[in-house]
Amino acid sequence: MKLSVAFTVAAILAPVYSLPIKRAIDPALVPDFGHAAGVNPTGTGDCDGAVNDASGKPIKVPCACPPDRNSFIQALDANVAAGKAVNNPSVKVTFPTDNSKESQITRINAALVTLQNLNGPGKGCPASSTTLLAQQKAIADGTAPPAPPSAPPVPAPAAPAAAPAPPASAGGVDPALVPDLGFQSGLNPTGTGDCDGAVNGADGKPIKIPCACPPDRDTFIKSLNANVAAGKAVNNPSVAVTFPTDNSKDSQLARIQAALVTLQNLNGPGKGCPAVSTTLLAQQKAIAAGNAAPAPVPAPAPANQAATVTGGVDPALVPDLGFQSGLNPTGTGDCDGAVNGADGKPIKIPCACPPDRDAFIKSLNANVAAGKAVNNPSVAVTFPTGNSKEDQLGRIQAALVTLQNLNGPGKGCPAVSTTLLAQQKAISEGTAAPAPAPAPAPAPAPVPAPVPAAPASGNAGGVDPALVPDLGFTAGLNPTGTGDCDGAVNGADGKPIKIPCACPPDRDTFIKSLNANVAAGKAVNNPSVAVTFPTGNSKNDQLGRIQAALVTLQNLNGPGKGCPAVSTTLLAQQKAISEGTAPPVAAPAPAPAPAPAPAPAPPASGNAGGVDPALVPDLGFTAGLNPTGTGDCDGAVNGADGKPIKIPCACPPDRDTFIKALNANVAAGKAVNNPSVGVSFPTDNSKQSKLARIEASLVTLQNLNGPGKGCPAVSTTLQAQQKQIAAQ
């Protein structure tokens, strides 16, 4: 009996000695990060990390990393109490309290796991935002201080010392002392949100910056004032801000520094405008070198030139955009532009560009009335009405500014969606029509000429399904797990071009859209493109129907937003008809009424759902291994470089979730989230049945959240199992 009691007590106490973990961790044992957040913000959300790269420069990390010590200890405490990462439960967390090398390394590991999973599985701060890996290596190598527990916590990093300067004002800065930013926003917008900056790059061209940068002076001074009053960047509290008011070199430099910190943290830690959107760095250099004008206060920024016209522009003077939207949509939202690139092919532009003339004149009118771009107020707009070269160029410029800022600062249509630049060049070189203002545009916006096709035989909608070309392909083939699947056409490498897994649409949906377009005489989702559907058997009629099908396909969800042509065999059919190699003169064969049959698979052994878990292949891998801090983790399969292929940290799913999804698919006889793919789950032990079960698992895995949206095969060992079974 004594032996029994002793054994029981020992059994109870054993875990206590083998896992000396406290539920409320001792902060003195928590490793210090060794680095502060918000160092040298780039203005794009990135800051210097604690570790240098191969070039000797700091690796960039999110400016909010690492977190403050109190928040971190709270997260670590929760993980230790749970025995796992709360935000990534497949990863265990222990926090031993003794002084052995193993325990010190385990505490570092607990800190790393907590750091990298702060906001979700694999979503947190990278290890390079701290010195934890260096500490871990030093402990492992025996070069860390001998045997004591991790150093007592260093107090939360103090704000970096301010640049030496006389005491700052306590807020309410004198605007006359605020450095001028030396540049205005919205210069030469590209149409993608970028504009020219104040500084040239190595190629001699202006570095691109966000079109909203720099901010207007009033907004900037308001932010600077708040920072000076707080003694730190309000949006990045670890960075101190001072604003001395005397004229010494140090004080002038400190004011430039305060301006830079304010600029780069306008909207959050490291989120603001880059320094190259201003001349502040040049001013800083000039002051440091003693080349700046002696201690003057920068002159206030000049006000925008007033417009010469107050609005109500004469439409006859508005330059014609010279192009229509929606030409040759690619199916990804892009269409041909008005200008060819270096390869002689049209530069791609958004399919909604350029806008129709009425909408454009309305925006131009508003800008001229305001004397500035309403959506980008730092850019002046004038609309002179004379016939001089300067006046004509002024009108072109007003049109370009309006075009490129239609929806916001630098957000509009690119110049290459029009012939405005060519008109501008012709006027400048004197090759345009002599001296008069641009010819009046027709009152109504010109209706684009219909796509050449034989006239429709009176069909105003309600197309005959027997005449609708077959798309010749099925959606959802070989999903990659990232939303892409094989298309109907091979690329130059002989492999299928990847397409969205939802493409092409099912036949009923497609005919419904085609019917609406034919009834309207145009693409309902892209009205500038005409649609006809001739019903005869001539070559032109057949080609007209193919063209109507392509336009419908590529504009299913909006102008240029649909499915690419390579998700079908329509282009091959078009070519065959053109070359006379298609079946002679017959209309395209009627498409089969039912949707394409599911991919062949071995017949299921009567199992209509409720799969036997014992027959479900093991996924062979666990989620959340070695998170990078960006949402990626190691997968189950190595790449060509011998390193694990990266996968989403949430992959593969846990077994219960997976079996539940598999069960639903087997019961339905198809992938519930991708119905064009059949699923069977035979229950015997033949090679074919085992392979079919692997296939059912792969289909389920890759379509967990939608067609082609799930976990990649390399997050499991299923393909290795498949290969092994096939080789038996």
C-alpha positions in Angstrom: 0.0 0.0 0.0 2.9 2.4 0.8 4.5 1.6 -2.5 1.2 2.3 -4.2 0.8 5.7 -2.4 4.4 6.6 -3.1 4.0 5.8 -6.8 0.8 7.8 -7.0 2.4 10.9 -5.4 5.4 10.6 -7.6 3.2 10.3 -10.7 1.4 13.5 -9.6 4.5 15.4 -8.9 6.5 14.3 -11.9 4.9 16.7 -14.3 5.5 19.5 -11.9 9.2 18.9 -12.0 9.4 18.2 -15.7 7.4 21.2 -16.7 8.2 24.1 -14.3 5.7 26.5 -15.8 3.8 29.3 -14.1 0.4 30.4 -15.3 1.2 34.0 -14.5 4.7 34.4 -15.9 7.5 36.4 -14.2 8.2 39.5 -16.3 11.8 39.3 -15.2 12.2 36.1 -17.2 10.7 37.5 -20.4 13.4 38.1 -23.0 13.9 41.7 -24.0 13.3 42.6 -27.7 16.4 44.6 -27.9 14.9 47.0 -30.4 12.2 49.7 -30.6 9.4 50.2 -33.0 9.3 53.0 -35.5 13.0 53.5 -36.4 13.6 55.4 -39.6 10.1 55.1 -41.1 10.1 55.1 -44.9 6.6 56.7 -45.1 5.1 53.5 -46.5 4.6 51.6 -43.3 8.1 50.1 -43.2 10.8 50.9 -40.7 14.3 49.6 -39.9 14.4 46.2 -38.1 16.9 45.0 -35.6 18.8 42.8 -38.0 20.9 43.7 -41.1 20.6 42.0 -44.4 23.4 40.7 -46.6 24.1 44.3 -47.8 24.6 45.5 -44.2 21.4 47.5 -44.2 18.6 46.9 -41.7 15.8 44.5 -42.9 12.6 46.4 -43.2 9.8 45.6 -40.7 6.3 46.9 -40.1 6.7 50.2 -38.2 4.4 48.9 -35.4 6.9 46.1 -34.7 8.0 45.0 -32.2 5.0 45.6 -29.9 5.3 47.4 -26.6 6.5 45.3 -23.7 3.3 45.3 -21.7 1.2 44.2 -24.7 3.7 41.5 -25.5 3.8 40.1 -21.9 0.0 40.1 -21.8 0.0 38.0 -25.0 2.8 35.7 -23.8 1.0 35.2 -20.5 -2.2 34.1 -22.3 -0.3 31.7 -24.5 1.6 30.1 -21.6 -1.7 29.8 -19.6 -3.2 28.0 -22.6 -0.2 25.9 -23.2 -0.3 26.9 -26.9 -0.4 29.9 -29.1 -4.0 31.2 -28.6 -4.0 32.6 -32.2 -2.4 29.4 -33.6 -3.5 26.5 -31.4 -1.4 23.9 -33.3 1.8 25.4 -31.9 2.6 24.5 -28.3 4.0 27.1 -25.8 5.9 26.4 -22.6 7.8 28.8 -20.4 10.1 27.0 -17.9 11.6 29.1 -15.1 14.9 27.5 -14.3 18.4 28.7 -15.5 19.4 25.8 -17.7 20.4 26.5 -21.3 17.4 24.5 -22.5 15.0 26.5 -20.4 16.5 29.8 -21.6 16.2 28.7 -25.2 12.6 27.5 -24.6 11.7 30.9 -23.2 13.1 32.6 -26.3 11.1 30.2 -28.4 7.9 31.0 -26.5 8.6 34.7 -27.1 9.2 34.1 -30.9 5.9 32.1 -31.2 4.0 34.8 -29.4 5.6 37.5 -31.5 4.9 35.9 -34.8 1.3 35.0 -34.0 0.1 38.2 -32.2 -2.8 38.8 -34.5 -3.6 35.4 -36.0 -1.9 32.3 -37.3 1.4 33.5 -38.7 0.3 37.1 -38.5 2.4 39.2 -36.1 5.8 40.7 -36.1 8.8 39.1 -37.8 11.7 37.9 -35.7 14.0 40.4 -37.4 12.1 43.2 -35.6 13.9 42.0 -32.4 17.3 40.5 -31.3 15.6 37.3 -30.1 17.3 35.1 -32.7 20.7 36.6 -31.8 20.0 36.0 -28.1 18.9 32.4 -28.9 22.1 31.7 -30.8 24.3 33.3 -28.1 22.6 31.0 -25.5 23.0 27.9 -27.7 26.7 28.8 -28.5 27.4 29.5 -24.8 28.4 33.0 -25.5 25.6 34.6 -23.6 26.2 35.6 -19.9 26.7 32.3 -18.1 23.6 30.5 -17.0 21.5 33.2 -15.5 17.9 33.5 -16.6 17.2 36.0 -19.3 18.2 39.4 -18.2 15.6 41.3 -16.1 13.4 43.2 -18.3 14.7 46.4 -19.6 12.1 49.0 -19.1 10.0 49.7 -22.1 12.3 51.4 -24.6 12.5 55.0 -23.9 11.7 57.4 -26.7 14.8 58.1 -28.7 16.6 61.1 -27.5 15.7 64.2 -29.4 18.2 65.9 -31.6 20.2 68.2 -29.4 18.5 71.5 -29.5 17.2 74.2 -27.2 14.0 73.4 -25.4 11.0 73.1 -27.7 7.9 75.2 -27.5 5.0 73.4 -25.8 2.8 73.5 -28.9 1.2 76.3 -30.8 4.2 76.5 -33.2 4.9 79.7 -35.0 3.9 79.1 -38.6 6.7 81.4 -39.7 9.2 78.9 -38.3 7.7 75.8 -40.0 9.9 74.7 -42.9 8.3 74.9 -46.3 7.7 71.5 -47.8 8.9 73.0 -51.1 6.7 71.0 -53.4 3.0 70.5 -54.3 1.0 67.4 -54.6 -0.5 66.0 -57.8 2.2 66.7 -60.3 2.1 64.5 -63.5 -0.2 61.8 -62.2 0.2 58.4 -63.8 -3.4 57.6 -63.3 -2.5 54.8 -60.9 -2.2 57.0 -57.8 1.4 57.9 -58.3 2.8 61.4 -59.2 6.2 63.0 -59.5 8.1 63.7 -56.3 10.4 66.6 -55.5 13.6 64.5 -55.8 15.0 62.8 -58.9 16.2 59.2 -58.8 19.4 57.7 -60.1 17.9 57.8 -63.6 17.4 61.5 -63.4 13.6 61.2 -63.4 11.4 62.2 -60.5 10.9 59.5 -57.9 7.2 58.5 -57.8 5.2 59.4 -54.7 1.5 59.1 -53.7 -0.4 61.8 -55.5 -1.8 63.1 -52.2 1.7 63.9 -51.0 2.9 66.2 -49.6 -0.1 67.4 -47.6 -1.3 71.0 -47.8 0.4 73.4 -45.5 -2.5 74.0 -43.1 -3.0 70.2 -42.6 0.7 69.8 -42.1 1.0 72.6 -39.5 -2.0 71.2 -37.6 -0.3 67.8 -37.3 3.1 69.3 -36.4 1.4 71.4 -33.7 -0.2 68.3 -32.2 3.2 66.5 -32.2 5.1 69.4 -30.6 2.4 69.8 -27.9 2.7 66.1 -27.1 6.5 66.1 -27.3 6.3 63.1 -29.5 4.7 61.9 -32.8 1.1 61.4 -31.8 0.8 58.6 -34.4 4.2 57.0 -33.4 4.7 57.7 -29.7 8.2 56.2 -29.5 9.6 59.0 -31.6 10.2 62.3 -29.7 9.5 65.7 -31.4 11.0 69.0 -30.4 10.6 72.4 -32.1 13.2 74.9 -30.8 12.5 78.5 -31.9 16.0 80.2 -32.1 18.1 80.5 -35.2 21.1 78.3 -34.4 22.0 75.6 -36.9 21.0 72.9 -34.4 17.6 74.5 -33.9 17.0 74.8 -37.6 18.0 71.1 -38.1 15.7 70.1 -35.2 12.8 71.9 -36.9 13.5 70.1 -40.1 13.6 66.8 -38.2 10.3 67.6 -36.5 8.8 68.3 -39.9 10.2 65.0 -41.3 8.8 63.0 -38.4 5.4 64.6 -38.7 5.4 64.1 -42.5 6.3 60.4 -42.3 3.8 59.6 -39.5 0.8 61.6 -40.7 -1.7 58.7 -40.6 0.0 56.2 -38.3 3.4 54.8 -37.4 5.5 55.0 -40.5 2.3 55.8 -42.6 2.5 59.2 -44.1 4.3 60.9 -47.0 7.9 60.1 -48.0 10.6 62.6 -47.5 11.1 62.8 -51.3 7.7 64.4 -51.6 9.4 67.5 -50.2 12.7 69.4 -50.3 13.2 68.9 -46.6 16.2 66.6 -47.0 17.9 69.2 -49.3 17.1 71.9 -46.8 18.6 69.8 -44.1 21.7 69.1 -46.1 22.1 72.8 -46.9 21.7 73.9 -43.3 24.2 71.2 -42.1 26.7 72.3 -44.7 26.2 75.9 -43.9 25.0 76.7 -47.4 21.5 77.7 -46.5 20.6 81.3 -46.4 21.5 82.5 -43.0 18.7 81.4 -40.6 15.8 82.8 -42.6 12.3 81.6 -42.1 11.1 79.8 -45.2 8.7 81.8 -47.3 5.1 80.7 -47.3 4.1 78.4 -50.1 2.7 80.5 -53.0 -1.0 80.4 -53.5 -2.4 78.7 -56.6 -2.8 80.9 -59.6 -6.4 82.0 -60.0 -8.3 80.5 -62.9 -9.2 82.8 -65.8 -12.5 81.2 -66.3 -15.1 80.7 -63.6 -16.9 77.6 -65.0 -19.6 77.0 -67.5 -17.1 76.0 -70.2 -18.1 76.1 -73.9 -18.3 72.5 -74.9 -17.1 73.5 -78.4 -13.8 74.4 -76.9 -13.3 71.2 -74.9 -10.7 69.0 -76.6 -12.1 65.7 -77.9 -10.7 62.7 -76.1 -10.3 60.9 -79.4 -10.9 57.4 -78.2 -13.6 55.2 -76.8 -13.6 52.9 -73.9 -14.0 49.1 -73.8 -11.9 48.2 -76.9 -10.6 44.6 -76.9 -11.2 43.7 -73.3 -8.8 41.1 -71.9 -11.3 39.8 -69.4 -9.2 41.1 -66.4 -10.4 44.7 -66.5 -7.9 46.0 -69.1 -8.6 47.1 -72.6 -6.6 48.6 -75.5 -5.6 52.3 -75.1 -5.3 55.0 -77.7 -1.5 54.9 -77.7 0.9 52.1 -78.8 3.8 51.0 -76.6 7.4 50.3 -77.6 6.3 46.9 -78.9 3.8 48.5 -81.3 0.9 47.1 -79.4 -1.8 49.3 -77.7 -0.9 50.1 -74.1 -3.5 48.5 -71.8 -5.8 50.8 -69.8 -8.8 50.3 -67.5 -11.8 49.3 -69.7 -13.9 52.2 -68.2 -11.5 54.7 -69.7 -11.8 57.3 -71.1 -15.1 58.5 -69.6 -18.0 59.5 -71.9 -17.9 63.1 -73.1 -20.8 64.3 -71.0 -19.3 63.0 -67.8 -16.0 64.4 -68.7 -17.3 67.9 -69.5 -19.3 67.9 -66.2 -16.0 67.2 -64.3 -14.1 69.7 -66.3 -16.8 72.3 -65.7 -16.6 71.8 -61.9 -12.8 72.1 -61.9 -12.8 75.3 -64.0 -15.5 76.8 -61.7 -13.3 76.0 -58.7 -10.1 77.1 -60.3 -8.5 73.9 -59.3 -9.0 70.1 -59.5 -11.9 69.5 -57.2 -10.5 66.0 -56.4 -6.9 67.3 -56.1 -7.1 70.8 -54.8 -3.4 71.5 -55.0 -3.5 71.5 -58.8 -4.8 74.7 -60.4 -7.1 74.5 -63.4 -7.6 77.3 -65.9 -9.5 77.1 -69.2 -8.6 80.0 -71.5 -10.9 80.7 -74.4 -8.7 82.3 -77.0 -7.1 80.8 -80.1 -3.4 81.3 -79.4 -1.1 78.3 -79.1 -0.8 79.0 -75.4 -4.6 79.0 -74.9 -5.1 75.8 -76.8 -2.3 74.1 -74.8 -4.0 75.5 -71.6 -7.2 73.8 -72.5 -5.4 70.5 -73.2 -3.7 70.8 -69.8 -7.0 71.4 -68.1 -8.4 68.3 -69.9 -5.5 66.2 -68.8 -5.7 67.3 -65.1 -9.4 66.6 -65.1 -8.9 63.2 -66.8 -6.3 62.0 -64.3 -8.1 63.1 -61.2 -11.6 62.0 -62.0 -12.1 60.0 -58.9 -9.5 61.4 -56.5 -6.0 62.7 -56.4 -4.1 60.9 -59.2 -7.0 58.5 -59.5 -8.7 58.7 -62.9 -7.8 57.7 -66.4 -4.3 57.7 -67.9 -3.5 60.1 -70.7 -2.9 57.1 -73.0 -6.6 56.4 -72.9 -7.0 59.5 -75.1 -5.2 61.3 -77.9 -4.7 64.4 -75.8 -0.9 64.1 -75.6 -0.8 63.7 -79.4 -3.0 66.8 -79.8 -0.7 68.6 -77.3 2.4 67.7 -79.3 0.8 68.8 -82.6 -0.2 72.2 -81.2 3.2 72.7 -79.7 4.9 71.8 -83.0 2.5 73.8 -85.1 1.3 70.8 -87.0 -2.2 71.0 -85.7 -5.0 72.7 -87.7 -3.9 76.3 -87.8 -4.7 78.4 -84.8 -8.4 77.8 -84.2 -9.6 76.2 -81.0 -10.3 72.5 -81.2 -13.2 71.7 -83.4 -16.5 71.4 -81.6 -17.3 68.0 -80.4 -20.6 66.5 -81.6 -23.3 67.4 -79.1 -24.1 63.8 -78.2 -21.2 61.5 -77.4 -20.5 59.5 -80.5 -21.9 56.1 -80.5 -19.1 53.5 -81.2 -19.5 51.7 -84.5 -20.8 48.2 -84.0 -18.4 45.4 -84.1 -18.4 44.2 -87.8 -20.8 41.4 -88.2 -23.5 40.3 -90.5 -26.8 42.0 -89.7 -28.9 40.1 -87.3 -31.9 38.4 -88.8 -34.4 40.3 -86.8 -33.4 38.7 -83.5 -33.9 41.3 -80.8 -33.2 39.0 -77.9 -34.4 35.6 -76.9 -31.6 33.9 -78.7 -32.0 30.4 -80.0 -29.8 28.3 -77.6 -29.0 25.9 -80.5 -27.1 28.8 -82.2 -25.1 29.8 -79.1 -21.5 28.6 -79.5 -20.4 26.0 -77.0 -17.7 27.3 -74.6 -16.0 24.0 -75.0 -14.6 23.8 -71.5 -15.5 23.2 -67.9 -14.7 25.4 -64.8 -12.6 24.1 -61.9 -10.0 21.9 -63.6 -6.9 21.2 -61.6 -7.3 24.0 -59.0 -4.0 25.3 -57.6 -5.6 26.2 -54.2 -5.1 29.9 -54.9 -8.1 30.5 -57.0 -6.5 29.6 -60.4 -7.3 26.5 -62.5 -6.3 25.2 -65.9 -7.7 27.0 -68.9 -8.7 25.6 -72.3 -5.6 26.9 -74.1 -2.0 26.0 -73.6 0.7 28.7 -73.3 4.1 28.8 -75.0 5.4 26.3 -72.4 2.9 23.7 -73.5 1.1 24.0 -70.2 -2.5 25.2 -69.7 -2.8 28.9 -69.2 -4.2 29.6 -65.7 -7.6 31.1 -65.4 -10.0 31.9 -62.5 -11.5 28.7 -61.3 -15.0 30.1 -61.7 -14.4 30.4 -65.5 -16.1 29.7 -67.8 -19.6 30.2 -66.5 -22.2 27.5 -66.7 -24.1 27.5 -69.9 -27.4 28.6 -68.5 -25.8 31.7 -66.8 -23.9 32.5 -70.0 -27.0 32.3 -72.3 -28.9 34.5 -69.8 -26.2 37.2 -70.1 -25.9 36.8 -73.9 -29.7 37.1 -74.2 -29.7 40.4 -72.2 -26.9 41.8 -74.4 -28.5 40.8 -77.7 -31.8 42.3 -76.5 -30.0 45.6 -75.6 -28.0 45.6 -78.8 -24.9 46.2 -76.7 -23.0 44.7 -73.7 -25.2 45.6 -70.8 -22.1 45.8 -68.6 -20.0 47.7 -71.1 -22.5 49.8 -73.2 -19.9 51.2 -75.6 -19.5 47.7 -77.2 -22.3 46.7 -79.6 -23.6 43.2 -79.7 -25.5 41.5 -82.6 -26.4 37.9 -82.9 -27.1 37.0 -86.6 -29.0 33.7 -87.1 -27.9 32.7 -90.6 -25.4 30.0 -91.6 -22.9 32.2 -93.5 -19.3 32.4 -92.3 -19.9 36.0 -91.3 -23.0 35.0 -89.3 -21.1 32.3 -87.5 -18.2 34.7 -86.7 -20.8 37.3 -85.5 -22.1 34.8 -83.0 -18.7 33.9 -81.8 -17.9 37.6 -81.4 -21.2 38.2 -79.4 -20.2 35.2 -77.2 -16.7 36.6 -76.6 -18.0 40.1 -75.7 -20.5 38.6 -73.3 -17.9 36.3 -71.7 -15.4 39.1 -71.1 -17.9 41.6 -69.7 -19.9 39.3 -67.5 -19.4 41.3 -64.3 -18.6 44.8 -65.6 -16.6 46.5 -68.3 -13.7 44.1 -69.1 -14.5 42.1 -66.0 -15.5 38.6 -66.8 -13.8 35.4 -68.0 -10.8 35.4 -70.4 -11.2 34.0 -73.9 -8.7 31.2 -73.0 -11.2 29.8 -70.5 -13.0 28.6 -73.6 -12.4 27.2 -77.1 -14.1 30.2 -78.7 -11.0 31.6 -80.3 -10.2 28.2 -81.8 -13.7 28.0 -83.1 -13.4 31.5 -84.5 -10.1 30.5 -86.3 -11.6 27.3 -87.7 -14.6 29.2 -89.1 -12.4 31.9 -90.6 -10.1 29.3 -92.2 -13.0 27.2 -93.4 -11.9 24.2 -91.4 -15.0 24.2 -89.2 -17.9 21.9 -90.2 -19.1 23.2 -93.5 -21.5 26.2 -93.3 -23.4 24.8 -90.4 -24.3 26.8 -87.4 -22.4 25.7 -84.3 -23.8 22.5 -83.0 -26.3 22.8 -80.2 -24.7 22.6 -76.8 -25.8 19.7 -74.7 -28.6 20.7 -72.4 -27.1 19.4 -69.2 -24.0 20.8 -67.6 -20.8 18.8 -68.4 -20.6 15.6 -66.5 -18.3 15.4 -63.5 -14.8 14.3 -64.1 -14.7 10.5 -64.2 -13.8 8.7 -61.0 -14.1 5.2 -59.8 -17.7 4.4 -58.8 -18.4 4.8 -55.2 -19.3 1.7 -53.3 -22.7 2.9 -52.4 -21.5 5.5 -50.0 -23.7 8.5 -50.2 -22.1 10.5 -47.4 -21.2 9.7 -43.8 -17.7 8.6 -44.8 -15.9 6.2 -42.5 -13.2 8.3 -40.8 -10.9 5.3 -40.8 -10.8 5.4 -44.6 -10.1 9.1 -44.9 -6.4 9.6 -45.8 -4.3 11.4 -43.2 -3.2 14.8 -44.3 0.2 14.0 -42.8 1.1 17.5 -41.7 0.2 20.2 -39.1 -0.6 23.8 -39.7 1.4 26.7 -38.4 5.0 25.4 -38.7 7.7 28.1 -38.7 5.5 31.1 -39.4 7.3 33.9 -41.2 5.1 36.6 -39.6 3.5 37.4 -42.9 0.9 34.7 -42.9 3.1 32.0 -44.5 4.4 28.9 -42.9 6.4 25.8 -43.9 4.6 23.3 -46.0 4.9 19.5 -46.1 6.9 19.4 -49.4 10.3 20.9 -50.2 10.9 23.0 -53.3 13.7 22.7 -55.8 16.0 24.6 -53.3 15.5 21.9 -50.7 13.5 24.2 -48.5 9.9 23.8 -47.5 7.4 25.4 -49.9 5.6 28.2 -48.1 1.8 27.7 -47.5 -0.9 29.7 -45.7 -0.4 29.2 -41.9 -4.0 28.0 -41.5 -3.3 25.0 -43.9 -3.9 22.2 -43.7 -7.2 22.3 -41.8 -7.7 20.2 -38.7 -8.9 16.7 -39.3 -12.5 17.2 -37.9 -13.0 20.2 -40.2 -11.6 18.4 -43.1 -13.8 15.3 -42.6 -16.9 17.4 -42.3 -16.1 19.1 -45.6 -15.3 15.8 -47.3 -18.5 14.2 -45.9 -20.6 17.0 -47.4 -18.9 16.6 -50.8 -19.3 12.8 -50.9 -23.0 13.2 -49.9 -23.5 15.7 -52.8 -21.4 13.6 -55.2 -19.5 16.8 -56.1 -17.4 19.5 -54.5 -20.1 21.6 -52.8 -17.9 24.7 -53.3 -17.1 23.8 -56.9 -20.0 21.8 -58.3 -18.5 21.1 -61.7 -16.0 18.7 -60.0 -17.3 15.2 -59.2 -16.4 13.5 -55.9 -16.7 9.8 -55.1 -15.4 7.9 -52.1 -15.3 4.1 -52.7 -14.8 2.0 -49.7 -13.0 -1.1 -50.9 -9.2 -1.7 -50.8 -8.4 -1.8 -54.5 -5.7 0.5 -55.8 -8.3 2.4 -57.8 -10.5 3.0 -54.8 -7.5 4.1 -52.6 -6.5 6.6 -55.4 -10.1 7.8 -55.6 -10.2 8.5 -51.9 -6.9 10.5 -52.2 -8.5 12.4 -55.2 -11.6 13.1 -53.2 -9.4 14.4 -50.4 -7.4 16.7 -52.7 -10.6 18.1 -54.3 -12.0 18.8 -50.8 -8.8 20.3 -49.6 -8.4 22.7 -52.6 -12.0 23.8 -52.6 -12.6 24.3 -48.9 -13.7 27.9 -49.1 -14.8 28.3 -52.7 -13.9 27.1 -56.3 -10.2 26.7 -56.2 -10.0 28.5 -52.8 -8.6 26.2 -50.2 -5.3 24.7 -49.1 -2.6 23.7 -51.6 -1.7 20.0 -52.0 1.8 20.8 -50.7 0.3 21.5 -47.3 -0.2 17.8 -47.0 1.5 14.5 -48.0 -1.5 13.4 -50.1 0.4 13.6 -53.4 3.2 11.5 -51.9 0.6 9.0 -50.7 -1.0 9.1 -54.2 2.4 8.4 -55.9 3.2 5.6 -53.5 -0.2 3.9 -54.1 0.1 4.3 -57.8 3.5 2.6 -57.8 2.3 -0.5 -55.9 
